[in-house]
Amino acid sequence: MFVLGGAWRTSRGRWRSLPVAAPLVGRRDCPRIPPHVSGRPTPILAMTTTSSSSPSATSQPAQRVGHGFDLHRLEAGLPLILGGVRLQHDRGCAAHSDGDAVYHTVTDAILGALALPDIGQLFPDSDPQWRGATSDRFLRAACEHMCQHGYRVSNLDVTVILEKPKLSPHKEQMRQNLALLIGIEPCLVNVKAKTHEKVDSLGENRSVACHAVVLLERQMTRGGDTLSDEERSAVSHQAPATAMNRGLLEQLYATIVDRKSADASTSWTARLFAKGRHKIAQKVGEEATEVVIGAVRDRREEVIHESADLLYHLLVLWADMRIQPADVFAELQRRRGQSGIAEKQKRTAE
């Protein structure tokens, strides 16, 4: 007897199918795997499973585990971006998007935990709109699906396999970037870097690979109940703002406030506060001008560096005026879904 896919072939060569919906345990006609295959007679159990991709399904488990994997060829002349960090290297990932294997892997892990289509199905490389796209867009979309299904990330573990360059100096920044996008504390994210001991394309520095395991937990109300559809929708809309509140800007703002009382002879931040608001505002204007100049000259790295300076001085100005980052995030949240033209007309009318 030969068993295959819920059917078996008798000794006379005829195929018979199993009645899937009927329980088979204890039935006389229940086929059994031959002893030479399993070691001992074992009944074949037919199970009917019901699944639902709907966020409102009542049988959602309390926890879900997802695994993601990605691999890209490394080719000369392309940028190498991993975990949102642009690395100095003579080659980068060949991909339809920016090729960030870390973000791709985490995206797939979250989608897999939710039993949703993978990144290749949701963002196919045959679609021109994703050509050159930054991979944080994919991860944000996966997080929105996660929130809509009523889950949040409990823990994330990432392993990057790359021969060169060394990732140790960049792992912390990758952790921070992932935590910021997902909306969790950095202590819940782990990034490990491995080489492949010069074996195959990974070891020969011709490719990069990444694995990720994510644990999702169902979001609950304070009373311990599962979030309603309306509450899940509200959480999904607030997810980007929540991620920012817990991210780098919030941490930098706290550091700036702490430095306000530091020695002005050793702290640039304390020196700015000592010179007063007019000087701080002047620095904000100078850094904004530097960003504009870099953009006009089409110097990408210059714009990145000057933007960081601009954000820093803007946070100093917020601290001097006792404006919390949450105040600005709340204003952004208020404008969410509102036409920019309508917003401008409203302010002009006022």
Secondary structure, 3 states (H helix, E strand, C coil): CEEECCEEECCCCCEEECCCCCCCCCCCCCCECCHHHHCCCCECCCCCCCCCCCCCCCCCCCEEEEEEEEEEEEEECCCEEECCEEECCCEEECCCCCCCHHHHHHHHHHHHHCCCCCHHHHCCCCCHHHCCCCCHHHHHHHHHHHHHCCEEEEEEEEEEECCCCCCHHHHHHHHHHHHHHHCCCHHHEEEEEECCCCCHHHHCCCEEEEEEEEEEEECECCCCCECCHHHHHHHHHHHHHHHHHCCHHHHHHHHHHHHCCCCCCCCHHHHHHHHCHHHHHHHHHHHHHHHHHHHHCCCHHHHHHHHHHHHHHHHHHHHHCCCCHHHHHHHHHHHCCCCHHHHHHHHHHC
